[in-house]
Amino acid sequence: MTGHRVTVRELTIAGANLQIGTLSDVQGSCQIGDYVRLHSNVHIGQSSVVGNFVWLFPYVVLTNDPHPPSDVCIGAKIMDYAAIATMSVILPGVTVGERSLVAAHSCVKEDVASDTVVGGSPAKFLCATSRIRLKDGTERKAYPWTTHFHRGYPEAMVKRWVEQIDSVDTCDSMNSP
């Protein structure tokens, strides 16, 4: 599904249920996983790899030229369940780890570990994603986001996510003093 004026260039391979917002640009030779959400005005540089269940919010840019202009092309890599917030830039060759969060207006020049939050320019480690709480009055953990956000995902998939949460909760309560 796409918005208006979207460009997807040659040799891009995309998985199931990709959503691309208005004015987004996916350059050639990219790999994009299943259930990826690109908001409006997202640019994915050539040779980038985007995993499954990734969220790229408005004006996110994945760059690929380490010293422009040049013929060198090193795409960014965004791992499964990662979220990149509005107006962030991921520099060439950077890997953003699974279930991580890049804060808004960040410039990421180094790899991001899984399950972490980074932010700033240049982006620095801020905390583990497990420390972020929902601002809905419940104080539940906001990450992994699959614990509470299910809109638009198939029932069977949501059921698996809920079972995983219940399994972790059961193990946690068994290990409590």
N, C-alpha and C positions, 0 to 999 in steps of 0.2 A: 504494500500500500504506500502511495506517495502523495505528497502535497504538490503544489504548483512549481514549475520550473526547476525540476530536479534533474541532475545529470549523473548518470552511472556509466562510466567508461568501460571500454573493452577489457576482456579477460578478468573481469570481476566475478567472483563466485560467491553467491549469497545463499544462506540457509532459509529454512521455513519461517514464514511470518515476519519478515523484515518490514519495518515501518520507517519511512524516510520523510522528514518534514520539508516544507516549502523552502526552496532556494538552497537545498543541500547539494553537495558535490562529492561524488565518490570517484576518485581517479582510478585509472586502470590497474589491473593486476593485484587487486585487493581480495582478501578472503574475509567474509563476514559470516558469523555463525547464525544459529537459530534464535528467533525471538529477540532480535536486536532492535532497539528503539533509538533512532536518530531524530532529534528535534530539528527545528528550522535552523537554516544557516550553518549546518555542520559541514566541515571540509575534512575528508579523509584522504590523505596523501597516498600517492601510488605506492604499492607494495606493502601497505599496512595490513595487519591481521587483527580482526576484532572477534573475540570469542562469542560464546552463547550467553544470552540473557544480559547483554551489556546495555547500559543507558548512556547516551551521549547527549547532553543537554544543549540548549541554543548556543551558537557561536563557538562550539568546541572545534579546535583545529589539531589534526594529527599531521605533523610535518614529516618530511622525508629527505631533505637535502642538508647535510651537515655543514656545508660551507657554500651557500648559494652565490652566484649561479654555478652549478657544476653538473657533471654527468654521473655523480655518485647518488645512489638512491637507496636509502636505508629506512624502511617503514617502521612505524611504531607498532607495538603489540599490546593489545588490551585483552586481558584474560577474562574468563567467565565470571559473570555476576558483578563486574566492576561498574562503578558509576563515575562519570566525569562531569562535574558541575559546570554551569554556564561560564562562557568566555575563557575557558582554560586552554592552554597550548601544551601539547605533548611533543617534545623534540625528537629528532630522528634517532631510531634505534632503542628508544626507551621502552621498557616493559612495565605495564601497570598490572600488578598482581591480582589474583582472584579475590573477589568480595571486597575490594578496596574502594576507597572514596577519594577523589581529587576535589578539593574545595574550589569554589568559584574564584575566577580571576587568577588561577595559578599558572605558573610556567614550570613544567616538569622536565628537568634535564637529567635526572638520574632514575634508575629503576625504583619502582614502588613495591614494597613487600606486600604479600597477601594479608588481608584482614587489617589494613592500616588506613589511617587518614593522613593525607599530606595537603599542605596548602602554602600559598605565598608565591613570591617571585624573587629568587628561585624557590620552588616548593621544598618544604622541610617536613619531617615527621611531626605530626601533631599528637596523635594518640592511636590506640587500637580502636577499630570500629566498634568493638563491644562496649566501649565507654559512651557512645552516642545514644541518647534516649529520645524517644518520640515526644514531640511537643503537643500531644493530644490529651494530656492530663493523666495518662496511665503510667508514665515512667518506664514503659516496656522498652527493651532494646530496639533500636532502629535498624541495626544490621546484625545478621544478614537481612536484607529487605524482604526476602521471601517469607519471613516469619509473619508479616502483616500486610503485604501488598500483593493482591492476587488478581486484580482486574485485568481482563484481556488474556489470561492464560487458561489453557484447557483444564477441565476438572480433574482429569487423571494426574496431571502434573502437580496441581495444587495439593491433591491428596498425598502425593509422595512427599512434597515439602512439609506438610503438616505432620506426617508420620515421622519424618526425620527430626522435627522439632520435639515431638512427643518422646521419641527415643532418647534424645539428648537430655530432656527434662527428667526422664525416668532415671537415667544414669546419674545425673547430678544429684537427685534426691537420695539415691542409694548410697552415694559417696559423702553425703552431708553428715556431720557429727550428731 
